[in-house]
Amino acid sequence: MRLFLWPLLAVAAAEFNSSLHVHSPIPVSAPLQHWRNVNLVRNVNLDKSYARETVNVIAENVDSTSHWDYYLRFEPGTLDRVGGFTAKDKKDTGRGTFFAEIWGSDYYKISLPDPVPPKGQVTLSISYYVLGALQPLPAQIDQSDKQYVVHKFSAYAPSTYTTAKQKTKLKLPTTDAPDVTTLKVGSEESPQKQGTAFTYGPFENVEAGKQHEVSVRYEFTKPLTYCTLLEREAEVSHWGGNMATEERFWLTNRAASLKNHFSRVSYQKSAFFNPAISALKEMHFVLAPGSSDAYFVDDIGNVSTSNFRADSRASTIDIRPRYPLFGAWKYSFRVGWNNELGKFLRHAGSGYVLKIPFFEGPRQAEGVAYEKIVTTVILPEGARNVEYETQVPTTNNRTGLYRTFLDTVGRTTVTVEAKNVVDEMEGELVVRYDYPLSGQLRKPLSIFATMIAIFSASYLISRLDVSIGSRQL
């Protein structure tokens, strides 16, 4: 068996140690060089199934006029997988986050609240997530094997501007990192290793747009849980004093696929030892206190392998899919529950304010990445003057109508979409609306009118003479 593994390990090592790529400086169409990075530190945390990056930079205005737009460059092909982008003043966090938007195919434009004068400086703290940053290598393993993943990146932090001094720090979840690309920095080798941390640099006088592709391969025997779509629906009922929530998931595990067929016997035997495994075995949901009537259903029907616990402090539901999700396996299901409406709704003047989580979903130690989330709030029939906001960066927002039993004009819905979201992102969806007395009485009046119509029709039908024989005078 060991002799058989040697060729695979050789192939993996050859693939990992492929020739390094040095990218040319930024193209002519890039933003103008109004800034100079005095010092830049890029931190990359790889302890989850996605990369968490923070860029701390001191930028100096080297132009003759004031400027308030700073452009952050990303490696080619990365921007489509970036989410949770925030930028703020590192020295004055009380100012909140700055407005930022995608510019072109490789840039984020950060708008500073105040223009920076010539020779002035600003200290920025920029954070974001990168989905799909880890790739299993080798791509196929045995059911009980350890899993290794590779992360490719640039040793030089991508920058739109010339950087006087910079370094890139990596934080791994383990010390088992058999393959790390090394560079020569003067007379020393880079990266420097300290425990699970690796540091590339410091590099001095790095020209704008310069990149040097490197990679690190390390042990990560955990699932790479990826949700291609999460549909969340919250239905508000004033008459029932209830909010019914349902979340529908389409999951896949991007871990290394199985080299051979899945063995249920081997899997059950290993359950007694609880070893590290790249399969997704269970999920843990943390719900709002007081949640009730939880259910777990997949494409086949109700799944009994769930455990719901509720108390005054928190409610949790642990679910176990019908089968463990190994690499490239998929699973779709839905989870739902009820809450008292009063815990999320309050009066505000003549209207109402509804404040709910943008999404909940499972909370996993290894993290969960979401390609797309669609959150819909169904308001009671008759709600009007609807306004909404959320801290989560959204891509498509809209209002519509939803019709169900005994509705007359339909219920107003608010739908908000977001891309590239991770489980640790926190954000609320706030919906403001008016609900006048006419709207509140619409449902009982429609029910009353329907009952009157039914009884009237029954009475008229009962008075009809449907006999076949002729009436005698």
C-alpha positions as CSV (number, residue, x, y, z in Angstrom):
1,M,0.0,0.0,0.0
2,R,2.8,2.4,0.9
3,L,4.6,1.6,-2.4
4,F,1.3,2.5,-4.2
5,L,1.1,5.9,-2.4
6,W,4.6,7.0,-3.4
7,P,3.6,7.9,-7.0
8,L,0.6,9.9,-5.8
9,L,2.7,11.8,-3.3
10,A,5.2,12.5,-6.0
11,V,2.5,13.9,-8.3
12,A,1.1,16.0,-5.5
13,A,4.5,17.4,-4.7
14,A,5.2,18.1,-8.4
15,E,1.8,19.9,-8.7
16,F,2.5,21.9,-5.6
17,N,6.0,22.9,-6.5
18,S,5.2,24.1,-10.0
19,S,7.0,27.1,-11.4
20,L,6.3,30.4,-9.6
21,H,4.6,33.1,-11.5
22,V,5.7,36.8,-11.3
23,H,3.0,39.1,-12.6
24,S,3.9,42.3,-14.4
25,P,3.0,45.7,-12.9
26,I,-0.5,47.1,-13.1
27,P,-1.9,48.0,-16.5
28,V,-2.3,51.5,-18.0
29,S,-6.0,51.6,-17.2
30,A,-5.4,51.2,-13.5
31,P,-6.2,54.1,-11.1
32,L,-3.6,57.0,-11.0
33,Q,-0.8,56.9,-8.5
34,H,-2.1,59.5,-6.1
35,W,-1.1,57.5,-3.0
36,R,2.0,55.8,-1.7
37,N,1.8,53.0,0.9
38,V,4.3,53.8,3.7
39,N,3.7,50.5,5.5
40,L,1.4,47.6,4.6
41,V,0.7,44.4,6.6
42,R,-1.5,41.7,5.2
43,N,-2.9,39.1,7.6
44,V,-4.4,35.9,6.2
45,N,-6.2,33.5,8.6
46,L,-6.7,30.0,7.2
47,D,-8.2,28.2,10.2
48,K,-11.6,27.9,8.5
49,S,-12.8,26.6,5.1
50,Y,-12.5,30.1,3.7
51,A,-9.7,32.7,4.0
52,R,-10.1,35.7,6.3
53,E,-7.9,38.6,5.3
54,T,-7.1,41.9,6.9
55,V,-4.9,44.6,5.3
56,N,-3.6,47.4,7.6
57,V,-2.0,50.2,5.6
58,I,-0.6,53.7,6.1
59,A,-1.2,55.6,2.9
60,E,0.3,58.9,2.1
61,N,-1.1,61.4,-0.5
62,V,1.8,62.1,-2.9
63,D,-0.3,64.2,-5.3
64,S,-0.5,68.0,-5.4
65,T,-4.2,68.0,-4.6
66,S,-6.5,66.4,-2.0
67,H,-7.9,63.0,-2.6
68,W,-10.5,60.8,-0.9
69,D,-10.7,57.7,-3.1
70,Y,-8.3,54.8,-2.3
71,Y,-8.2,51.7,-4.5
72,L,-7.4,48.2,-3.2
73,R,-6.3,45.7,-5.8
74,F,-7.0,42.0,-5.7
75,E,-5.2,39.1,-7.5
76,P,-6.7,38.2,-10.9
77,G,-9.9,36.1,-10.6
78,T,-10.3,36.7,-6.9
79,L,-12.8,39.6,-6.7
80,D,-15.8,37.4,-7.7
81,R,-15.2,35.4,-4.5
82,V,-14.7,38.3,-2.1
83,G,-17.3,39.0,0.5
84,G,-17.9,41.0,3.7
85,F,-15.6,43.8,2.6
86,T,-15.2,46.6,5.2
87,A,-12.8,49.5,5.5
88,K,-12.4,51.8,8.4
89,D,-10.0,54.2,10.1
90,K,-7.7,52.1,12.2
91,K,-6.9,55.0,14.5
92,D,-10.5,56.1,14.9
93,T,-12.9,53.1,14.8
94,G,-15.7,55.2,16.2
95,R,-16.2,56.8,12.7
96,G,-17.7,53.5,11.5
97,T,-17.0,51.8,8.1
98,F,-16.4,53.7,4.9
99,F,-18.4,53.4,1.7
100,A,-16.8,50.9,-0.6
101,E,-17.8,49.5,-4.0
102,I,-16.4,47.3,-6.7
103,W,-14.4,49.2,-9.4
104,G,-13.5,47.3,-12.6
105,S,-12.6,43.6,-12.5
106,D,-9.9,43.7,-9.8
107,Y,-10.4,46.7,-7.5
108,Y,-12.5,47.9,-4.6
109,K,-12.8,51.7,-4.4
110,I,-12.9,53.0,-0.8
111,S,-14.4,56.5,-0.4
112,L,-12.9,58.3,2.6
113,P,-15.3,60.6,4.6
114,D,-12.8,63.5,4.4
115,P,-10.3,64.4,1.6
116,V,-6.7,63.9,2.5
117,P,-4.5,66.9,1.7
118,P,-1.1,66.6,-0.1
119,K,1.5,64.8,2.1
120,G,-1.3,63.8,4.5
121,Q,-1.7,60.3,5.7
122,V,-4.6,57.9,6.5
123,T,-4.4,54.6,8.4
124,L,-6.8,52.1,7.0
125,S,-7.9,48.7,8.3
126,I,-9.5,46.6,5.5
127,S,-11.1,43.2,6.1
128,Y,-12.8,40.7,3.8
129,Y,-13.4,37.0,3.2
130,V,-12.3,35.0,0.2
131,L,-14.4,32.0,-0.7
132,G,-13.0,29.0,-2.4
133,A,-9.5,29.8,-1.3
134,L,-8.6,26.2,-0.3
135,Q,-8.2,23.3,-2.7
136,P,-7.7,19.7,-1.6
137,L,-4.4,18.2,-2.7
138,P,-4.4,15.4,-3.5
139,A,-7.9,15.8,-4.9
140,Q,-8.8,12.1,-4.0
141,I,-8.2,10.3,-0.7
142,D,-9.3,7.2,1.0
143,Q,-12.2,7.3,3.4
144,S,-10.0,7.4,6.6
145,D,-7.1,9.4,5.2
146,K,-5.9,12.8,6.4
147,Q,-6.9,15.7,4.1
148,Y,-4.4,18.3,2.9
149,V,-5.3,21.6,1.3
150,V,-3.3,24.1,-0.7
151,H,-3.7,27.9,-0.6
152,K,-2.1,29.9,-3.4
153,F,-1.5,33.6,-3.0
154,S,1.0,36.4,-3.8
155,A,3.9,36.9,-1.4
156,Y,3.7,40.5,-2.3
157,A,0.3,42.0,-1.2
158,P,-1.4,43.1,-4.4
159,S,-1.5,46.9,-4.4
160,T,-2.5,49.7,-6.7
161,Y,0.3,51.9,-5.4
162,T,4.0,51.7,-4.7
163,T,4.7,50.3,-1.2
164,A,7.7,51.4,0.8
165,K,7.5,48.4,3.2
166,Q,5.2,45.4,3.4
167,K,4.8,41.9,4.7
168,T,2.3,39.0,4.5
169,K,1.4,37.0,7.6
170,L,-0.3,33.5,7.4
171,K,-2.0,31.9,10.4
172,L,-2.6,28.1,9.9
173,P,-4.8,25.8,12.0
174,T,-1.9,23.3,12.4
175,T,1.8,22.9,12.4
176,D,1.5,20.0,9.9
177,A,2.5,22.0,6.7
178,P,4.7,19.8,4.6
179,D,5.0,22.1,1.6
180,V,5.6,25.8,1.9
181,T,7.1,27.9,-0.9
182,T,10.3,29.7,0.2
183,L,11.8,32.9,-1.1
184,K,15.1,34.7,-0.7
185,V,14.9,38.1,1.0
186,G,18.4,39.4,1.0
187,S,20.5,36.9,2.9
188,E,17.5,35.3,4.7
189,E,14.9,32.9,3.6
190,S,11.2,33.8,3.7
191,P,8.8,32.9,5.3
192,Q,9.8,32.9,8.9
193,K,8.0,30.3,10.9
194,Q,6.8,30.7,14.5
195,G,4.4,27.9,15.6
196,T,1.5,27.9,13.2
197,A,2.3,31.4,11.8
198,F,4.4,32.1,8.6
199,T,5.6,35.6,7.6
200,Y,6.7,36.6,4.1
201,G,8.9,39.7,4.2
202,P,9.4,42.4,5.0
203,F,9.8,43.5,1.4
204,E,10.9,47.1,0.6
205,N,10.1,49.4,-2.3
206,V,7.6,47.1,-4.0
207,E,6.4,48.6,-7.2
208,A,2.7,48.9,-7.9
209,G,0.9,45.8,-9.0
210,K,3.9,43.5,-8.5
211,Q,2.9,39.9,-7.5
212,H,4.8,36.7,-6.8
213,E,2.7,33.6,-6.6
214,V,3.5,31.2,-3.7
215,S,1.6,28.5,-1.9
216,V,1.3,26.6,1.3
217,R,0.0,23.1,1.8
218,Y,-1.2,22.0,5.2
219,E,-3.4,19.4,6.9
220,F,-7.1,20.3,7.2
221,T,-9.1,17.1,7.9
222,K,-12.4,18.9,8.1
223,P,-15.3,19.4,5.6
224,L,-15.1,22.3,3.2
225,T,-18.8,23.1,3.6
226,Y,-20.2,25.3,0.8
227,C,-23.8,26.4,0.3
228,T,-24.6,27.3,-3.3
229,L,-28.0,28.7,-2.3
230,L,-29.8,29.6,0.9
231,E,-33.4,30.7,0.7
232,R,-34.7,32.2,3.9
233,E,-38.4,33.1,4.4
234,A,-39.9,34.9,7.4
235,E,-43.7,35.2,7.5
236,V,-45.2,37.8,9.8
237,S,-48.6,37.4,11.3
238,H,-50.0,40.2,13.5
239,W,-53.3,38.4,14.3
240,G,-51.4,35.2,15.4
241,G,-48.6,37.1,17.1
242,N,-46.2,34.8,15.3
243,M,-43.3,34.8,12.9
244,A,-42.7,31.6,11.0
245,T,-39.2,31.1,9.7
246,E,-37.9,28.6,7.2
247,E,-34.4,28.2,5.7
248,R,-33.8,26.0,2.6
249,F,-30.2,24.9,1.9
250,W,-28.4,23.4,-1.1
251,L,-25.1,22.2,0.3
252,T,-22.0,20.6,-1.1
253,N,-18.7,19.5,0.4
254,R,-15.7,20.7,-1.5
255,A,-13.3,18.5,0.3
256,A,-11.2,15.8,-1.4
257,S,-13.4,13.2,-3.0
258,L,-13.3,9.5,-2.2
259,K,-10.8,7.4,-4.1
260,N,-12.8,4.3,-3.6
261,H,-16.5,3.4,-2.9
262,F,-17.9,4.6,0.4
263,S,-17.9,1.8,3.1
264,R,-20.7,2.1,5.6
265,V,-19.1,-0.6,7.8
266,S,-15.8,1.3,8.0
267,Y,-17.6,4.5,8.8
268,Q,-19.7,2.9,11.6
269,K,-16.5,1.3,13.1
270,S,-14.7,4.7,13.1
271,A,-17.6,6.4,14.9
272,F,-16.5,4.7,18.1
273,F,-13.1,6.5,18.0
274,N,-14.5,9.8,16.5
275,P,-11.4,10.5,14.4
276,A,-10.9,13.7,12.3
277,I,-12.8,13.2,9.0
278,S,-13.3,15.4,5.9
279,A,-17.0,14.4,5.7
280,L,-19.8,16.6,7.1
281,K,-21.6,14.5,9.7
282,E,-23.8,17.0,11.6
283,M,-24.8,20.6,11.8
284,H,-25.5,22.9,14.7
285,F,-28.1,25.7,14.6
286,V,-28.3,28.4,17.3
287,L,-31.8,30.0,17.2
288,A,-33.3,32.9,19.1
289,P,-34.5,32.3,22.7
290,G,-38.1,31.0,22.8
291,S,-38.0,29.4,19.4
292,S,-40.5,26.5,19.1
293,D,-42.0,23.9,16.7
294,A,-38.7,23.2,14.9
295,Y,-38.6,20.7,12.0
296,F,-36.0,19.2,9.7
297,V,-37.1,18.0,6.2
298,D,-35.1,17.0,3.1
299,D,-36.2,15.9,-0.4
300,I,-37.4,12.5,0.9
301,G,-39.4,13.8,3.8
302,N,-39.1,14.3,7.5
303,V,-35.7,13.5,9.0
304,S,-35.8,12.1,12.6
305,T,-32.1,12.5,13.3
306,S,-32.4,15.9,14.9
307,N,-32.3,17.2,18.5
308,F,-34.1,20.4,19.4
309,R,-33.5,22.1,22.7
310,A,-35.2,25.3,23.9
311,D,-34.9,27.4,27.0
312,S,-35.1,31.0,28.1
313,R,-31.5,31.8,27.1
314,A,-31.1,30.0,23.7
315,S,-32.6,27.5,21.4
316,T,-30.5,25.0,19.5
317,I,-31.2,22.3,16.9
318,D,-28.6,19.7,16.0
319,I,-29.3,17.9,12.8
320,R,-27.7,14.9,11.2
321,P,-28.2,14.3,7.5
322,R,-29.3,10.9,6.2
323,Y,-25.7,10.2,5.1
324,P,-22.3,11.8,5.8
325,L,-21.3,14.3,3.1
326,F,-17.9,13.3,1.7
327,G,-16.1,15.4,-0.9
328,A,-18.2,16.4,-3.9
329,W,-21.4,15.0,-2.3
330,K,-24.5,17.2,-2.2
331,Y,-27.5,17.5,0.1
332,S,-30.6,19.8,0.1
333,F,-32.9,20.2,3.1
334,R,-35.0,22.8,5.0
335,V,-35.2,23.7,8.6
336,G,-38.1,25.8,10.1
337,W,-39.3,27.1,13.4
338,N,-41.7,29.6,15.0
339,N,-41.1,32.7,17.2
340,E,-43.2,35.1,19.2
341,L,-43.6,38.2,17.0
342,G,-43.2,40.6,19.9
343,K,-39.5,39.7,20.3
344,F,-38.7,41.1,16.8
345,L,-41.4,43.7,16.3
346,R,-42.0,47.1,18.0
347,H,-44.1,50.2,17.5
348,A,-42.4,53.2,16.1
349,G,-44.7,56.2,15.9
350,S,-47.6,55.3,13.7
351,G,-45.8,52.3,12.1
352,Y,-43.9,49.2,13.0
353,V,-40.2,48.2,12.9
354,L,-39.3,44.6,12.3
355,K,-35.7,43.6,13.1
356,I,-34.6,40.0,12.3
357,P,-31.3,38.3,11.5
358,F,-30.4,38.4,7.9
359,F,-29.7,34.7,8.0
360,E,-29.1,32.1,10.7
361,G,-27.9,28.8,9.3
362,P,-25.6,26.3,10.9
363,R,-22.6,27.3,13.0
364,Q,-19.6,25.0,12.3
365,A,-16.1,25.1,13.8
366,E,-14.7,24.8,10.3
367,G,-17.0,27.5,8.9
368,V,-19.7,27.6,6.2
369,A,-19.5,29.6,3.0
370,Y,-22.5,30.8,1.1
371,E,-22.4,31.6,-2.6
372,K,-25.8,33.3,-2.5
373,I,-28.4,34.1,0.1
374,V,-32.0,35.2,-0.7
375,T,-33.9,36.5,2.3
376,T,-37.7,37.2,2.0
377,V,-39.9,38.8,4.5
378,I,-43.7,38.3,4.0
379,L,-45.6,41.2,5.7
380,P,-49.3,41.1,6.7
381,E,-51.8,42.0,4.0
382,G,-52.4,45.7,4.0
383,A,-48.9,46.8,5.0
384,R,-47.7,49.8,3.1
385,N,-45.0,52.5,3.0
386,V,-42.4,49.7,3.3
387,E,-38.7,50.6,3.8
388,Y,-35.8,48.3,4.6
389,E,-32.1,48.3,5.3
390,T,-29.3,45.8,6.2
391,Q,-25.6,46.0,7.1
392,V,-24.9,43.0,4.8
393,P,-23.7,44.1,1.3
394,T,-26.5,43.2,-1.1
395,T,-26.7,42.7,-4.8
396,N,-30.4,42.7,-5.6
397,N,-33.3,44.1,-3.6
398,R,-36.9,44.2,-4.5
399,T,-40.5,44.3,-3.2
400,G,-43.4,42.2,-4.5
401,L,-46.7,40.6,-3.7
402,Y,-47.4,37.1,-2.2
403,R,-51.0,35.7,-2.4
404,T,-52.4,32.9,-0.3
405,F,-55.7,31.7,1.1
406,L,-58.4,34.4,1.5
407,D,-56.1,37.2,0.4
408,T,-57.6,40.1,-1.5
409,V,-54.8,42.4,-2.7
410,G,-51.9,40.1,-1.6
411,R,-49.2,40.5,1.0
412,T,-46.2,42.8,0.5
413,T,-42.9,41.0,0.4
414,V,-39.3,42.3,0.8
415,T,-36.6,40.2,-0.9
416,V,-32.9,40.9,-0.3
417,E,-30.1,39.0,-2.0
418,A,-26.4,38.8,-1.0
419,K,-23.4,37.0,-2.5
420,N,-20.2,35.6,-0.9
421,V,-21.4,35.4,2.7
422,V,-19.8,33.4,5.5
423,D,-21.4,32.0,8.7
424,E,-19.6,34.4,11.0
425,M,-20.9,37.5,9.3
426,E,-23.4,39.3,11.5
427,G,-26.1,41.5,10.1
428,E,-29.8,42.3,10.6
429,L,-32.6,43.0,8.2
430,V,-34.7,46.0,9.4
431,V,-38.1,46.5,7.8
432,R,-40.2,49.5,8.6
433,Y,-43.9,49.7,7.5
434,D,-47.3,51.1,8.3
435,Y,-50.2,48.8,9.1
436,P,-53.4,50.9,9.3
437,L,-56.6,49.8,10.9
438,S,-58.1,49.2,7.5
439,G,-55.3,46.7,6.7
440,Q,-55.7,45.0,10.1
441,L,-59.4,44.5,9.6
442,R,-59.0,43.3,6.0
443,K,-58.4,39.7,6.9
444,P,-61.3,39.2,9.4
445,L,-63.6,41.2,7.1
446,S,-62.6,39.0,4.1
447,I,-63.2,35.9,6.2
448,F,-66.6,37.2,7.4
449,A,-67.6,38.1,3.8
450,T,-66.5,34.7,2.6
451,M,-68.6,33.0,5.3
452,I,-71.6,35.2,4.5
453,A,-71.3,34.3,0.8
454,I,-71.0,30.6,1.6
455,F,-74.1,30.6,3.8
456,S,-76.1,32.8,1.3
457,A,-75.2,30.5,-1.5
458,S,-76.1,27.4,0.6
459,Y,-79.5,29.1,1.5
460,L,-80.3,29.9,-2.1
461,I,-79.3,26.5,-3.3
462,S,-81.5,24.9,-0.7
463,R,-84.5,26.9,-1.9
464,L,-84.2,25.8,-5.5
465,D,-86.6,23.2,-6.7
466,V,-84.6,20.5,-8.5
467,S,-87.4,17.9,-8.7
468,I,-88.0,16.3,-12.1
469,G,-91.8,15.9,-11.8
470,S,-94.2,18.8,-12.8
471,R,-95.7,20.8,-10.0
472,Q,-99.5,20.2,-9.5
473,L,-101.8,23.2,-9.3
